[in-house]
Amino acid sequence: MKTRYSIGGAAAAYIFFARPRLLRWGATDQEFDGPLPGDEFVANADLTATRAITIRASAERVWPWIAQLGQGRGGFYSYDFLENLIGADIHSADRIVPELQEIEVGDEVLLGPEFGYDVALLDQGRSLVLRGRLPDEEHRAPVRRHLGVRAPS
């Protein structure tokens, strides 16, 4: 009986305290509450998550790294070995690759060898909005990912 209460308490703590913080990790109140490019694609999202990091560099220096994101391109600048444990075949670039700088609306950004997101909206040097469905969730609402660059304040 005690175990059931411990599990229930842990689940409640996660739902009410940890999860809300994880869904807005690093984002300012303005970023979390305000509009972002691509919001119009999913009017009534089942889940909204706005996560952010601060990079102490100009948007012009950061954008080339965002432009080359994707499996088979510049990777995701994460822990390749973890992504490759699930067969994603990710190899993150350690430099700007000139031939990977062209990206346009309609292009596909692969997350792994078999699925990815389409570039739905692009504001060169400022935001890249990806839209798509996870392969096993055809009947659920689409998901949206926003990758943006904001100038340091």
Secondary structure, DSSP 8 states (H G I E B T S, - for coil): -HHHHHHHHHHHHIIIIIHHHHTTTT--HHHHHS--TTGGG-TT-S---------SS-HHHHHHHHHT-BTTTTB-SS-HHHHHHTT------SS--GGG----TT-EEESSSS-EEEEEEEETTTEEEEEE--TT-TTS--EEEEEE-----
